Amino acid sequence: MDIEFLRNIGHRLLKEVSNYKPQFNKTSLGYGASGDITYPIDKMAEDIIIESLEKAGFDINYITEERGIKKIDGNSITVIIDPIDGSKNAISGVPFFSSSIAVADGNELKNLKLGYIINLVNGDEFWAKRGEGAFFNGEKIKVEEKGKSIIVAFEASNPHEAIKKIFPLFKIASRVRCFGSTALDLAYLSKGALSIFITPFPSRIFDFSAGILIAKESKALITDLNGNSIEELPIVFETKTTLLVSLSESLHKRSLELINLK
């Protein structure tokens, strides 16, 4: 399995979603393994991804938002799938949602080896290979702190409580954004479009795995909200963590100081 294989899946997803017009079908199909409502677009995207993996004959485990876990054995690679990250945006007609696929060859986040994210509205593609860098539409990317404008993005299912936790960070923010897709937040930060990304409450493994590898390979700084590395976290369905991702070490240090003020 390589990036080109994942890109082929992404291109099919983009075509099918473009034809599907998800904002016209808000029917609930019940609840997926994550506990969130499954919409037809979620099922369609997940079916395409898993069907592609199974037809290729890969000996893999997978973790996915809707179906949960499929375990082959402990020595197989694991594919971590978020078929639609930003489902509420998709069904509401907000043009900001994506598909996210990560591949790991071990049992911890440090073992992520491939990450792929596609913006299902405009076709922007982001990917990373462990040790080989991060890419945006085929061009290598690397974060760098430019100018004085600091754009902070955050995601939270409980914004009222989230704002309380991250409000001190707004002291250094020129602009604040909440877009609704953690994968795309991490992806666009990796090309320098955002300065800081924060999830003040624990994010789920399928939401962030591909984005974390892309951010890491673009040389962004990544910890939880206490400044701890997330590299040793296990690759299991239950893994969740807060996230703080920054363009530079100095910005990351200042952010940690602000959000951990007592």
ABEGO torsion letter per residue (X at the ends): XBAAAAAAAAAAAAAAAAAAGAAABABBAEBBAAGBBBBAAAAAAAAAAAAAAAAAGBBBBBBBAAAEBBBABAABBBBBBBABBGAAAAAAGBBBBBBBBBBBABABAAABABBBBBBAAAGBBBBBBBGAEBBBGGBBBBBBBBEABBBBBBBBABAAAAAAAAAAAAAABABBBBAGBAAAAAAAAAAGABABBBBABBBBAAAAAAAAAAAAAAGBBBBBAAGBBAAABBBBAABBBBBBBBABAAAAAAAAAAAABX
